[in-house]
Amino acid sequence: MAPNRGGRKAPSGKKGSSGGTIRNVVLLLFLLQLGVALWLVSKQFGHRQPPPPPPPLSPKMAAEKAAREKIQLAALDDMARVLERHGNGFKGEVVGADPDAMSLPVVRAALAYQEAVSGGGGMPSSGHLRHHDPRPAPARDVHARQSFMKEGAGHPSTKVVIPQLRAESGGGAEGEALAVSGGAMVPSTRNVSVGEFSGAGQCKVLKPEIIIYNRIPKCASGSMNIFIEEAKMKREGTKHHFVICRSSLYTNRHLNGNSQKQYVNDPFRMSHCRNKPEKAGDLAILSRHIFYLNFEPFGKPNPAYVNIIRQPIDRCVSRFYYERDARGTVSGNMDMDTCMARGGPCKFEAWQTKKSVATGSGSRIEQMREECSSNYLSRWFCGMDPFCKMNDQAVLDAAKVNMRDKYAFVGLTAEMKVSFAVLQKIIPDFFGSEGMPMDICNKCKDKGGNSTGSTTSGGHAVKPPLVNAENRAYLESLNPFDLELYSYAEDLFWAKAEACGAGTRNGR
């Protein structure tokens, strides 16, 4: 053992360990007291840490949210204009379930209540409602909200003023029925004048470079394509010459997120086009079976969308006979009534989203079933947002707004001549040539048995009923949103036609 050179005794290990423990305890008590003191000071003076901000939305989610809010606010604004036009001529306050603001579920419940009691000789001035809606509360619009509220317009209120179905005097139904449903509000097209629709009554000349004709199956696309080809020939050698891409893709109609981005960046390449514009500024038309897609969330301007639509049940019937006669997917000479009675190919049922084949999968029979039973027209115009895959009122509401605000024009197969005339007026660079044939109807037969492709004097084909009344009613029950959208489209169509001097609803 080494000697102790300092002459001192080394401290024992036990004594040193005990002293360190005491110092640690004292230090711990001191820190604990300090922490309690700081907490008390913070509590007294309210110095609390703010909650962390929510994580930012991805660009895609932010764009979808903005698009939904725009749809909701546009519908609210439509409703507000209807109410403002009537001023105080109507009565009917309903105490809603939302104590913080006027919510659309409350108004929907209010109108449902109103409709239920209005047939009994008068409308109560108020009623207590309880209503639950699983969907998130929609965006609020101050301007529209004030139009609904008679009291407390400057602060939240539970009193919602709605137009009554009967005038206050009880002298008849002078009011306007309003369709209200989850996600958005729109005036009923059967009762609101077409002047309520923004832009519907205008014949504005458009100067697009790109037109997308996102044609719907069995909606006179053959006739429309002939018209486009004729217009192209008339423009050859002029500064307004254009190219046509008729896509060879028929079943891939609903794109996923990555494909949507690629399509927006180059819709012609993504549609397998042989012809496409060579440089920026060239005029071109893309003709393809594809759902509506809003380019704006991807940072691109929208093209000019055009379309032609058909009465929804007639379109379904046409699809069946096309499958039987042109494709042979329905055997023999079986008519649609027999096919529906037997089931099989014509087993049309309430639609389930998981059965969709719009992305390109599935057989032709599965495609026909989807087109005949899923409010296909509404989903087509709603577009490719995730909620558009559903089969509910929100899809219809979005389809109406898109049809009104995002389309240059939507024509009717029942009025092809008028449809062509409107296109000549509003998009003259493409369709405005003199001498354009207007009497075009591919595969049409009129009452006289004319099968040359001509239309009747009214400009539309006349065909016998190809499905009985009972089966037609059943198909209507599967597609109520499509029927309402078609009625809405008719109002928009005639407003545009009359503004352009192309025809009148009652004088065709």
ROKE-536468 format. One line per 5 residues: their letters; for each residue y, z negated, x of C-alpha. Coordinates in Angstrom, 1 decimal. Layout:
% ROKE-536468
a) Y:Z:X  ...
***
This chain:
% ROKE-536468
mapnr) 0.0:0.0:0.0  3.5:0.9:1.3  5.7:-2.0:2.2  8.7:-2.8:0.1  11.5:-1.8:2.5
ggrka) 14.4:-3.1:0.5  13.1:-6.6:0.3  13.1:-6.5:-3.5  10.4:-6.8:-6.0  9.6:-3.8:-8.1
psgkk) 10.2:-4.4:-11.8  7.0:-4.6:-13.8  6.0:-1.6:-16.0  5.8:-3.8:-19.1  9.3:-5.1:-18.9
gssgg) 10.8:-1.5:-18.4  8.9:-0.2:-21.4  10.1:-2.9:-23.6  13.8:-2.3:-22.7  13.5:1.4:-23.4
tirnv) 12.1:0.8:-26.9  14.9:-1.5:-27.8  17.5:1.0:-26.7  15.8:3.8:-28.8  15.8:1.6:-31.9
vlllf) 19.5:0.8:-31.5  20.3:4.4:-31.0  18.3:5.4:-34.1  20.1:2.8:-36.2  23.4:4.0:-35.0
llqlg) 22.6:7.7:-35.9  21.3:6.6:-39.3  24.6:4.7:-40.0  26.6:7.6:-38.8  24.7:10.0:-41.1
valwl) 25.2:7.8:-44.1  28.9:7.5:-43.4  29.4:11.2:-43.1  27.5:11.8:-46.4  29.7:9.3:-48.2
vskqf) 32.8:10.9:-46.9  31.5:14.3:-47.9  30.7:13.1:-51.4  34.1:11.4:-51.8  36.2:14.4:-50.7
ghrqp) 33.9:17.1:-52.1  33.3:19.0:-48.9  30.1:20.7:-49.9  28.5:23.7:-48.3  28.8:26.7:-50.5
ppppp) 25.6:28.2:-51.7  24.4:31.2:-49.7  25.4:34.5:-51.1  22.7:36.5:-52.9  21.0:39.1:-50.8
plspk) 22.7:42.5:-51.1  21.0:45.2:-53.3  19.5:48.1:-51.6  21.5:51.4:-52.1  18.9:52.6:-54.5
maaek) 18.9:49.5:-56.7  22.7:49.3:-56.6  22.9:52.9:-57.8  20.4:52.3:-60.6  22.3:49.2:-61.7
aarek) 25.6:51.1:-61.8  24.0:53.9:-63.8  22.7:51.5:-66.4  26.0:49.8:-66.7  27.8:53.1:-67.1
iqlaa) 25.4:54.1:-69.9  26.0:50.7:-71.7  29.7:50.8:-71.3  30.0:54.4:-72.5  28.0:53.5:-75.6
lddma) 30.2:50.4:-76.2  33.3:52.6:-76.0  31.9:55.0:-78.6  31.4:52.1:-80.9  34.9:50.7:-80.2
rvler) 36.5:54.0:-81.2  34.7:54.1:-84.5  35.9:50.6:-85.3  39.4:51.2:-84.2  39.6:54.3:-86.5
hgngf) 38.9:52.1:-89.5  41.2:49.2:-88.5  40.9:46.3:-90.8  39.4:48.2:-93.7  36.0:46.5:-93.3
kgevv) 34.8:43.0:-93.4  31.8:41.1:-92.1  31.8:38.4:-89.5  28.5:37.3:-88.2  28.0:34.1:-86.2
gadpd) 25.9:35.2:-83.2  23.4:33.5:-81.0  25.3:34.0:-77.8  28.0:31.3:-77.3  29.5:32.8:-74.2
amslp) 30.3:36.4:-75.1  29.5:39.3:-77.5  26.1:40.4:-76.5  24.3:43.5:-77.8  21.2:41.6:-79.0
vvraa) 23.5:39.6:-81.3  25.1:42.7:-82.7  21.7:44.3:-83.2  20.5:41.3:-85.1  23.7:41.2:-87.1
layqe) 23.4:44.8:-88.2  19.7:44.4:-89.0  20.7:41.4:-91.2  23.5:43.4:-92.7  21.3:46.3:-93.6
avsgg) 18.7:44.0:-95.2  21.2:42.4:-97.6  23.7:45.1:-98.2  21.7:46.7:-101.0  22.0:43.6:-103.2
ggmps) 25.6:44.2:-104.3  27.7:42.9:-101.5  27.8:41.6:-98.0  28.1:37.9:-97.1  31.1:37.2:-94.9
sghlr) 28.9:35.5:-92.4  25.4:34.6:-91.6  23.6:32.4:-89.1  21.3:34.4:-86.9  18.7:33.5:-84.3
hhdpr) 17.5:36.4:-82.2  15.6:36.6:-78.9  15.6:39.7:-76.7  13.5:39.6:-73.5  15.7:42.2:-71.8
papar) 18.7:41.1:-69.6  22.1:40.8:-71.3  24.0:44.1:-70.9  27.3:44.6:-69.3  30.3:43.5:-71.3
dvhar) 33.3:45.7:-71.9  36.6:43.9:-72.7  38.1:46.8:-74.5  35.1:47.3:-76.8  34.6:43.5:-77.2
qsfmk) 38.2:43.1:-78.5  37.5:45.8:-81.0  34.6:43.8:-82.3  36.4:40.4:-82.4  38.9:39.4:-85.0
egagh) 39.5:36.0:-83.5  39.8:34.9:-80.0  40.0:38.3:-78.4  41.3:36.8:-75.2  38.4:34.4:-74.7
pstkv) 34.6:34.3:-75.5  33.8:34.0:-79.1  30.6:34.0:-81.2  32.2:35.8:-84.1  31.4:39.5:-84.0
vipql) 33.3:41.7:-86.4  31.2:44.6:-87.6  32.0:47.4:-90.1  30.4:46.7:-93.5  28.2:49.2:-95.2
raesg) 30.2:48.8:-98.4  34.0:48.7:-98.6  35.4:45.3:-99.4  36.1:46.4:-103.0  32.4:47.1:-103.5
ggaeg) 33.2:50.6:-104.7  30.6:52.5:-102.9  29.3:53.1:-99.4  32.5:54.1:-97.6  31.5:52.5:-94.3
ealav) 29.6:54.0:-91.4  26.1:52.9:-90.5  25.8:52.1:-86.9  22.6:52.3:-84.8  22.5:49.3:-82.4
sggam) 19.6:48.5:-80.2  18.6:46.9:-76.9  20.5:48.1:-73.9  23.2:50.1:-75.5  25.1:50.9:-78.7
vpstr) 25.7:54.4:-80.1  27.1:55.5:-83.4  24.5:56.9:-85.7  24.7:60.7:-85.5  24.1:61.1:-89.2
nvsvg) 27.3:59.2:-90.1  29.8:59.5:-87.3  31.8:62.7:-87.0  31.1:64.8:-84.0  34.7:64.2:-82.9
efsga) 33.5:60.8:-81.7  31.4:62.3:-78.9  33.4:62.6:-75.7  33.8:66.2:-74.8  31.7:67.5:-77.7
gqckv) 34.5:69.2:-79.4  35.9:71.0:-76.3  35.2:74.5:-75.0  35.9:73.9:-71.4  35.3:76.7:-68.9
lkpei) 33.1:75.5:-66.0  32.9:77.0:-62.5  29.6:75.7:-61.1  27.9:77.1:-58.0  24.5:75.8:-58.9
iiynr) 22.9:75.7:-62.4  19.7:73.8:-63.0  17.9:75.0:-66.2  15.3:72.1:-66.3  13.4:73.8:-69.1
ipkca) 11.2:71.9:-71.5  7.7:73.3:-72.3  7.6:75.4:-75.5  11.3:75.5:-75.9  12.0:79.3:-75.7
sgsmn) 12.2:79.3:-72.0  10.8:82.9:-72.1  13.9:84.0:-74.1  16.3:82.0:-72.0  14.8:83.5:-68.8
ifiee) 15.3:87.0:-70.2  18.9:86.2:-70.9  19.4:84.9:-67.3  17.8:88.0:-65.9  20.0:90.2:-67.9
akmkr) 23.1:88.2:-66.8  22.0:88.6:-63.2  21.7:92.4:-63.5  25.1:92.6:-65.0  26.5:90.7:-62.0
egtkh) 24.9:92.7:-59.3  27.4:94.1:-56.8  30.2:91.8:-58.0  31.7:88.6:-56.5  29.8:86.6:-59.1
hfvic) 26.3:87.9:-58.2  23.8:85.1:-58.1  20.2:84.5:-57.3  17.5:83.1:-59.6  14.7:80.8:-58.6
rssly) 11.9:80.5:-61.2  9.8:77.7:-59.8  6.1:78.0:-59.6  5.7:74.2:-60.1  4.7:73.5:-63.7
tnrhl) 3.1:70.1:-63.9  5.0:68.0:-61.2  7.8:67.1:-63.5  8.6:63.4:-62.6  9.3:62.7:-59.0
ngnsq) 8.9:59.4:-57.0  11.7:57.9:-55.0  11.2:59.8:-51.7  10.6:63.1:-53.5  13.7:62.6:-55.6
kqyvn) 15.8:62.3:-52.4  14.2:65.5:-50.9  14.8:67.3:-54.2  18.5:66.4:-54.3  19.0:67.5:-50.7
dpfrm) 17.4:70.9:-51.4  16.2:71.5:-55.0  15.3:75.1:-54.3  13.0:74.4:-51.3  11.4:71.5:-53.2
shcrn) 10.8:73.8:-56.1  8.9:76.3:-53.9  11.5:79.0:-54.5  11.3:82.4:-52.8  14.9:83.1:-53.7
kpeka) 17.6:80.6:-52.9  21.3:80.6:-52.0  21.8:81.6:-48.4  24.9:79.5:-47.7  27.3:77.0:-49.3
gdlai) 29.3:78.6:-52.1  26.6:81.1:-53.1  25.8:81.1:-56.9  22.3:80.3:-58.0  20.2:79.2:-60.9
lsrhi) 17.1:77.1:-60.6  14.6:77.4:-63.6  12.0:74.7:-63.5  10.0:72.3:-65.7  11.4:69.0:-64.4
fylnf) 12.9:65.8:-65.9  16.7:65.3:-65.6  17.7:63.7:-62.3  21.2:62.3:-61.5  22.2:63.5:-58.1
epfgk) 25.2:61.1:-57.8  23.3:58.0:-56.7  22.1:60.0:-53.7  25.7:60.9:-52.7  25.5:64.5:-54.0
pnpay) 27.5:66.1:-56.9  25.5:67.0:-59.9  24.7:70.6:-60.6  25.5:72.1:-64.0  22.6:71.2:-66.1
vniir) 21.7:73.5:-69.1  18.8:73.4:-71.5  17.4:74.7:-74.8  15.5:72.3:-77.1  13.3:72.7:-80.1
qpidr) 12.6:70.5:-83.1  10.2:68.0:-81.6  7.3:68.4:-84.0  7.5:72.2:-84.0  7.4:72.0:-80.2
cvsrf) 4.2:69.9:-80.4  2.6:72.4:-82.8  3.6:75.3:-80.6  2.0:73.6:-77.6  -1.3:73.2:-79.4
yyerd) -1.5:76.9:-80.4  -0.4:77.9:-76.9  -3.3:75.9:-75.5  -5.7:77.5:-78.0  -4.5:81.1:-77.9
argtv) -3.1:81.6:-74.4  -5.0:79.0:-72.3  -8.3:78.6:-74.1  -8.4:74.8:-73.6  -9.0:74.4:-77.3
sgnmd) -12.1:76.3:-78.3  -12.5:78.8:-81.1  -10.1:79.5:-83.9  -9.7:75.8:-84.9  -6.3:75.1:-86.4
mdtcm) -4.3:72.0:-85.6  -5.2:70.1:-88.8  -8.9:70.5:-88.0  -8.3:69.5:-84.4  -6.5:66.3:-85.5
arggp) -9.2:65.4:-88.0  -11.9:65.7:-85.3  -9.9:63.9:-82.6  -10.9:65.0:-79.2  -8.2:67.2:-77.7
ckfea) -5.9:66.3:-80.6  -6.4:62.6:-80.5  -2.7:61.7:-80.6  -2.1:57.9:-80.4  0.8:55.5:-79.8
wqtkk) 1.9:56.2:-76.2  1.0:54.0:-73.2  3.0:54.5:-70.1  0.0:54.2:-67.8  -1.4:57.4:-69.3
svatg) 1.4:59.6:-68.2  0.5:62.7:-66.2  4.1:63.9:-65.7  3.8:63.4:-61.9  1.4:66.3:-61.8
sgsri) -2.0:64.7:-62.4  -4.2:65.2:-65.4  -5.6:68.0:-67.4  -3.8:70.4:-69.7  -5.2:68.5:-72.7
eqmre) -3.7:65.2:-71.3  -0.4:67.0:-70.8  -0.5:68.1:-74.5  -1.3:64.6:-75.7  1.6:63.2:-73.7
ecssn) 4.1:65.8:-74.9  3.1:65.2:-78.6  3.0:61.4:-78.7  5.4:59.8:-76.2  8.9:60.7:-77.3
ylsrw) 8.7:63.3:-74.6  12.1:64.9:-75.3  13.9:61.5:-75.0  12.1:60.7:-71.7  13.0:64.2:-70.4
fcgmd) 16.7:63.7:-70.9  16.6:60.0:-69.9  15.4:61.1:-66.5  13.6:59.6:-63.5  15.0:56.1:-63.5
pfckm) 12.1:53.5:-63.7  13.0:52.4:-67.2  12.8:56.0:-68.4  9.0:55.8:-68.1  8.9:53.4:-71.0
ndqav) 8.8:54.4:-74.7  11.6:52.3:-76.2  15.2:52.4:-77.5  16.8:52.2:-74.1  15.2:55.5:-73.2
ldaak) 16.8:57.1:-76.3  20.2:55.6:-75.5  20.2:56.9:-72.0  19.0:60.3:-73.1  22.0:60.6:-75.5
vnmrd) 24.5:59.7:-72.9  23.0:62.1:-70.4  22.8:64.9:-72.9  26.5:64.3:-73.8  28.0:63.6:-70.4
kyafv) 25.7:65.2:-67.8  24.8:68.5:-69.3  27.1:71.5:-69.4  25.3:72.7:-72.5  22.1:72.0:-74.6
gltae) 21.3:74.9:-76.9  18.8:75.1:-79.8  15.9:77.4:-80.2  16.7:77.7:-83.9  20.1:79.2:-82.9
mkvsf) 19.5:81.4:-79.9  22.3:83.8:-80.6  24.9:81.0:-80.9  23.5:79.3:-77.8  23.9:82.5:-75.8
avlqk) 27.4:83.0:-77.1  28.4:79.5:-76.1  27.0:80.0:-72.6  29.1:83.1:-72.2  32.2:81.1:-73.1
iipdf) 31.8:78.0:-71.0  30.1:79.5:-67.9  31.6:83.0:-67.7  31.0:83.6:-63.9  27.3:83.7:-64.7
fgseg) 27.0:84.8:-68.3  30.4:86.3:-69.2  29.7:90.0:-68.6  30.4:92.4:-71.5  27.5:94.0:-73.2
mpmdi) 25.1:91.1:-72.7  22.2:91.4:-75.2  22.3:88.6:-77.6  19.3:89.4:-79.9  16.7:88.0:-77.6
cnkck) 13.7:86.0:-78.7  10.5:86.3:-76.7  7.3:86.3:-78.7  9.2:86.0:-82.0  8.2:87.4:-85.4
dkggn) 10.5:87.4:-88.4  9.7:87.5:-92.1  9.3:91.2:-92.0  6.5:91.0:-89.4  8.7:92.3:-86.6
stgst) 6.9:91.5:-83.4  9.3:93.4:-81.0  11.0:90.3:-79.8  13.9:90.5:-82.2  15.1:87.5:-84.2
tsggh) 16.0:87.2:-87.9  19.6:87.7:-89.1  20.2:84.0:-88.5  19.2:84.4:-84.8  16.0:82.4:-84.9
avkpp) 12.3:83.0:-85.5  10.7:82.3:-88.8  7.1:81.1:-88.7  4.8:79.6:-91.4  4.0:75.9:-91.2
lvnae) 1.1:75.5:-88.8  0.3:71.8:-89.6  0.1:70.1:-93.0  2.6:67.6:-94.3  0.4:64.6:-93.7
nrayl) -0.2:65.4:-90.0  3.4:66.3:-89.5  4.4:62.9:-90.9  2.0:61.2:-88.5  3.4:63.1:-85.5
eslnp) 6.9:62.1:-86.6  5.8:58.4:-86.7  4.8:58.7:-83.0  8.1:60.3:-82.0  11.0:58.6:-83.9
fdlel) 13.3:58.6:-80.9  12.8:62.4:-80.4  13.8:63.0:-84.0  17.0:61.0:-83.6  17.8:62.7:-80.3
ysyae) 17.3:66.1:-81.8  19.7:65.2:-84.7  22.2:64.0:-82.1  21.8:67.3:-80.1  22.5:69.3:-83.3
dlfwa) 25.8:67.5:-83.7  26.8:68.1:-80.1  25.7:71.7:-80.4  27.7:72.6:-83.4  30.8:70.7:-82.1
kaeac) 30.7:72.9:-79.0  29.9:76.1:-80.9  32.8:75.6:-83.3  35.2:74.8:-80.5  34.2:77.9:-78.6
gagtr) 34.4:80.1:-81.8  30.7:81.0:-81.4  29.6:79.9:-84.9  29.9:77.2:-87.5  27.3:74.9:-88.9
ngr) 27.7:75.9:-92.5  28.6:79.6:-91.9  26.0:81.0:-89.6
***
